[in-house]
Every structure is written in structure tokens, then in C-alpha cells.
Amino acid sequence: MPALPRPVLTLVTLSWLCGAPLAHAGDAIDLSKLPANPIANLVSLPLQYNHDVGLGTDGRGSRTTLNVQPVFPIALSEDWNLISRSVVPLIRHRGGNGDITGGIGDATQSFFFSPNTPSSGGWTWGVGPVLRLPTASEDRLGFQQWGLGPTAVALKKTDNGWIVGALANHVWSVSGDSHRPPLSITFLQPFASRGFAHGRSLSANVEATYDWQRRRWQVPVNVLVGQMVQLDGKRVNFQAGVRYHAASRDVGPDWGVRVMVTFLFDER
């Protein structure tokens, strides 16, 4: 098994050595204010680092992706918010023969219209449009297509402290390079998170993507442990864990690691 990349080891170490735990002994952190809730009324900047291995026919390739994912809520009224959620991937792909391709991938922009308060059953939800933008700097890093479709998210905090829910979207091509296949992609992300004392957390999710044009699944399963700390008076959440690709193309990937650093700012 390949050793963890140096950036992963550095960030995991920082999550335990930097700052002080946010919660006092015996207190559980409020996951409604963490990335466990994609539509929290909170400005945040998650930086998600993924390193996957086992790509290529010989299994010697790898891919590193840094997803920059700013979340910005806008108050529309006393009852409704508009949550802007962006994903901009920075990708480095290494083939089994040592060839390297790097650059920006296609960006995704979602908008969720979400009520300020949960429903009578305790559910928090949001619906809106999702856009796929052809921002890839290299052909092999994107689809060269403009995409549009619906997106929705729903989650609930259980009596025993878990947050469970799911996010879904589907994107179709609306224009783009006529020499490239059109988009028809479904994304499904069930998730569960639990907060513990001293600012620690445990979370898991499945990020299932089905490409209807190419008729193939990509299904990474992620399990992460987290630590919330105070850095210079600001809350920062560190998470690290493993990725198992339960379904992928014949050319991989097989498994990987994920590290997230989320900067949390004021409510809007």
C-alpha cells in the first residue's frame, strides 16, 4: 500500500496539534453548523483534498484533487434563505507511465432555496438549480459542456445526536463542444455525521455518480474523523479519513484518502 502523501500527513498532524478544542469536556459540537449540513446558515470555506490510487490498466496511476467549496448564505426574507454552494476542482492526474496532467476541472454551482426553520418533523431541506461549468483547463479534465439541472438536499438531527440526510442532483447538457458526448449525470450523496465531546466528530458518506451516456457508476465511500479547533479566535474543522471505491471503471481507482479543512465564519 503506498505511503500517505506528505500533505495528508501534515494536515492530519495539524488537526491534533494546532489550536484548542472548541467544545468543553462533556459537550458535543453542534453539527448543524458544520459541513454535515450543506445548507447551514453559515459562511464557510471547505478545502477538500482527495488522493486516489490504482488508476490505469496496470493500477499504477493516481489522481489528486483539491476541491475548493465556498458556501455563502443569502437571507431572502425572514423565512427563506438562498444558499450558494460552489465546487472548483484542482486536479493532478498521474498515469502509470509517469505522464502528468494537471489543471482546473469543471466547476459546479448549486443554489438551494431553504426555509429558515426546520419542518414540524425536524427536517431541514433545500431545492434549487445546479449548473455545470466547462472551466477545465485541459480536455481530459472536463466534459467541455455547459450543464443544468435540479438539485435537492434534506437532513434531520436524530434523538441520539446523529445528522442523517442526502443530497442529489442531475445535470443535462444545454450547450458545448459538439464533438464531445452530451452530459446526463446523476449524483446521489447519502450522509451521516455525529458530534462528540471536545469538538470531535465522525462522519460517513457515499458519493454515487451515474453517467447515463457512458453507462457507468463511480461510487466512492468516505469515512472521516474530525476535530474542531480555535485558531486565532476562528473556528476551523479538520477531518481526515479513507475512501473506498465500491464501484469504478475497469481502470480504477481502487482506494484513497481524504483530508478536509473547513474555515467557519459568521452567520448571515
C-alpha distance (Angstrom), angle and dihedral (degrees) to the residues before:
residue distance angle dihedral
M1 . . .
P2 3.82 . .
A3 3.78 117.2 .
L4 3.79 119.0 -104.1
P5 3.82 112.8 -90.9
R6 3.80 114.1 -103.7
P7 3.86 94.1 -112.3
V8 3.81 89.4 57.4
L9 3.80 93.2 50.7
T10 3.79 90.6 47.2
L11 3.81 94.7 50.8
V12 3.80 93.5 44.8
T13 3.80 89.5 51.8
L14 3.80 91.5 48.7
S15 3.79 91.0 52.8
W16 3.82 89.5 64.8
L17 3.80 102.0 32.1
C18 3.81 105.2 40.7
G19 3.75 124.3 79.3
A20 3.78 130.4 -17.2
P21 3.82 127.0 -70.0
L22 3.76 112.0 -90.7
A23 3.79 98.0 -139.6
H24 3.79 125.9 61.2
A25 3.78 121.3 -125.0
G26 3.78 111.2 -67.8
D27 3.83 94.0 18.3
A28 3.80 124.2 112.5
I29 3.77 119.7 -145.4
D30 3.80 117.3 -112.1
L31 3.79 104.8 -111.8
S32 3.78 90.5 -168.9
K33 3.81 84.6 80.6
L34 3.83 95.5 48.0
P35 3.82 134.0 79.9
A36 3.82 86.2 -90.8
N37 3.80 82.5 84.5
P38 3.83 108.0 55.4
I39 3.82 91.0 -169.3
A40 3.81 101.3 43.7
N41 3.81 113.7 145.7
L42 3.79 89.5 -113.7
V43 3.80 135.8 106.2
S44 3.80 108.2 -123.9
L45 3.79 140.7 164.4
P46 3.82 113.1 -151.8
L47 3.81 116.6 -170.7
Q48 3.81 108.3 -163.4
Y49 3.82 118.5 -165.9
N50 3.83 118.2 -166.3
H51 3.78 126.6 -178.5
D52 3.83 115.6 -174.2
V53 3.80 127.3 -176.6
G54 3.79 137.0 -171.3
L55 3.82 97.9 62.6
G56 3.78 124.4 150.6
T57 3.78 133.8 35.4
D58 3.80 89.8 -71.2
G59 3.82 94.3 43.2
R60 3.81 92.3 -125.4
G61 3.79 98.7 111.9
S62 3.82 127.1 96.5
R63 3.78 139.8 -168.5
T64 3.79 130.0 -151.1
T65 3.80 119.4 -164.5
L66 3.79 128.2 -177.1
N67 3.81 109.3 -166.6
V68 3.80 114.1 -160.5
Q69 3.82 104.2 -157.2
P70 3.83 115.4 178.5
V71 3.82 116.4 -174.8
F72 3.80 119.4 -160.3
P73 3.83 124.9 177.0
I74 3.82 121.7 -153.9
A75 3.81 120.6 -162.2
L76 3.81 108.1 -131.4
S77 3.82 95.1 176.1
E78 3.78 140.7 -29.9
D79 3.79 88.9 -74.5
W80 3.81 105.8 34.8
N81 3.81 139.5 53.8
L82 3.78 132.4 -169.8
I83 3.82 110.9 -143.3
S84 3.81 116.8 -158.7
R85 3.81 112.9 -157.6
S86 3.81 120.5 -179.6
V87 3.80 132.1 -175.7
V88 3.81 119.5 -164.8
P89 3.84 113.1 176.6
L90 3.80 124.0 -152.6
I91 3.81 106.7 -161.9
R92 3.80 136.4 -165.5
H93 3.81 114.2 -176.0
R94 3.81 120.6 -170.6
G95 3.81 117.8 -167.5
G96 3.77 123.9 -147.6
N97 3.81 89.4 -105.0
G98 3.79 91.1 56.2
D99 3.82 97.3 -102.4
I100 3.81 111.4 145.5
T101 3.80 128.3 -154.1
G102 3.78 119.5 -177.3
G103 3.76 140.4 169.9
I104 3.79 144.3 85.7
G105 3.81 120.8 -30.1
D106 3.79 129.5 -153.1
A107 3.82 112.6 -59.6
T108 3.81 124.5 -133.7
Q109 3.80 123.3 -150.0
S110 3.81 121.5 -168.7
F111 3.80 130.8 -176.6
F112 3.80 120.7 -163.8
F113 3.80 123.7 -166.0
S114 3.80 102.5 -152.3
P115 3.82 134.2 174.2
N116 3.80 116.9 -117.6
T117 3.80 94.1 -125.3
P118 3.82 131.1 41.5
S119 3.79 120.6 -103.5
S120 3.80 121.7 -97.0
G121 3.81 88.5 -91.9
G122 3.80 91.9 55.4
W123 3.79 96.1 -105.0
T124 3.80 122.6 142.5
W125 3.79 114.2 -158.6
G126 3.77 144.8 169.7
V127 3.81 137.1 -172.6
G128 3.78 134.1 -173.5
P129 3.80 146.4 111.3
V130 3.80 129.5 -47.4
L131 3.81 124.3 -155.8
R132 3.80 129.3 -160.0
L133 3.81 111.6 -152.6
P134 3.85 122.8 -159.5
T135 3.79 95.0 -130.9
A136 3.83 95.9 137.4
S137 3.78 112.4 134.6
E138 3.83 92.0 -155.0
D139 3.81 128.3 41.0
R140 3.79 94.6 -124.4
L141 3.82 91.9 52.3
G142 3.82 95.3 62.1
F143 3.80 148.3 15.6
Q144 3.84 99.3 -110.0
Q145 3.81 88.0 -132.8
W146 3.80 135.4 118.9
G147 3.80 108.8 -130.8
L148 3.80 135.8 -167.6
G149 3.78 135.8 178.3
P150 3.83 147.8 124.0
T151 3.78 127.8 -64.5
A152 3.81 133.0 -171.0
V153 3.79 138.9 177.1
A154 3.82 132.9 -170.8
L155 3.80 130.3 178.3
K156 3.77 141.1 166.7
K157 3.78 136.3 -164.0
T158 3.80 109.9 -130.0
D159 3.80 127.0 -142.2
N160 3.81 91.3 -104.5
G161 3.81 93.5 54.2
W162 3.79 103.0 -96.7
I163 3.78 123.0 132.6
V164 3.81 110.6 -146.1
G165 3.76 128.4 177.5
A166 3.77 147.8 114.0
L167 3.79 140.3 -115.8
A168 3.80 122.7 -153.9
N169 3.78 139.2 174.9
H170 3.78 141.5 164.0
V171 3.80 126.1 -152.5
W172 3.80 128.8 -161.5
S173 3.80 127.1 -173.6
V174 3.79 115.8 -102.3
S175 3.83 97.2 174.9
G176 3.77 141.2 -22.7
D177 3.79 144.7 108.7
S178 3.82 107.0 -4.3
H179 3.80 90.0 -153.2
R180 3.82 91.6 62.5
P181 3.84 124.7 73.7
P182 3.83 114.0 -98.3
L183 3.78 120.7 -108.1
S184 3.80 124.7 -102.8
I185 3.80 106.3 154.5
T186 3.81 130.8 157.9
F187 3.81 120.6 -159.0
L188 3.84 122.2 -165.3
Q189 3.81 122.5 -179.1
P190 3.82 118.6 177.5
F191 3.81 111.1 -177.5
A192 3.81 143.0 -179.4
S193 3.83 129.8 -168.7
R194 3.78 136.1 178.0
G195 3.81 129.9 -166.5
F196 3.81 123.2 -145.8
A197 3.80 138.1 -175.9
H198 3.82 122.3 -62.1
G199 3.81 92.9 28.4
R200 3.80 96.4 -66.3
S201 3.80 124.9 141.5
L202 3.79 143.8 -179.7
S203 3.80 123.6 -150.0
A204 3.78 140.4 170.7
N205 3.79 134.6 -175.4
V206 3.78 142.8 169.1
E207 3.82 117.7 -136.8
A208 3.80 102.9 -162.2
T209 3.81 117.6 -178.5
Y210 3.79 123.8 -177.1
D211 3.81 120.0 -167.3
W212 3.80 106.1 -155.5
Q213 3.82 93.3 -168.4
R214 3.79 95.1 52.4
R215 3.84 93.9 30.1
R216 3.79 96.6 -133.8
W217 3.79 139.7 125.6
Q218 3.79 130.4 -138.0
V219 3.84 110.2 -167.7
P220 3.82 116.7 172.4
V221 3.80 115.6 177.3
N222 3.83 114.9 -152.2
V223 3.82 128.2 -161.9
L224 3.82 116.9 -176.4
V225 3.79 139.4 178.2
G226 3.79 118.1 -153.2
Q227 3.79 143.7 -161.9
M228 3.80 126.3 -163.4
V229 3.80 115.3 -151.1
Q230 3.79 139.7 173.6
L231 3.79 114.9 -117.5
D232 3.80 115.3 -178.2
G233 3.78 89.6 -24.0
K234 3.81 94.0 -51.5
R235 3.78 126.6 110.4
V236 3.81 116.4 -117.8
N237 3.79 124.1 179.6
F238 3.82 119.4 -152.5
Q239 3.80 121.2 -164.6
A240 3.79 132.0 176.5
G241 3.77 134.4 173.5
V242 3.78 149.9 121.3
R243 3.82 134.7 -68.4
Y244 3.79 123.2 -148.3
H245 3.80 116.9 -169.3
A246 3.80 102.2 -141.6
A247 3.81 90.4 179.8
S248 3.78 128.7 15.4
R249 3.77 141.3 138.6
D250 3.81 119.9 -65.0
V251 3.81 86.9 -100.9
G252 3.82 93.5 58.3
P253 2.95 153.0 -170.5
D254 3.82 103.4 -138.5
W255 3.80 107.3 -177.1
G256 3.78 141.4 -18.3
V257 3.78 149.4 167.2
R258 3.80 132.0 -103.4
V259 3.79 129.6 -156.6
M260 3.80 122.9 -178.4
V261 3.78 130.9 -170.3
T262 3.81 113.7 -172.0
F263 3.80 122.5 -170.8
L264 3.80 111.1 -154.6
F265 3.78 121.3 -155.5
D266 3.79 138.0 176.4
E267 3.79 126.4 -47.9
R268 3.79 116.3 -104.3
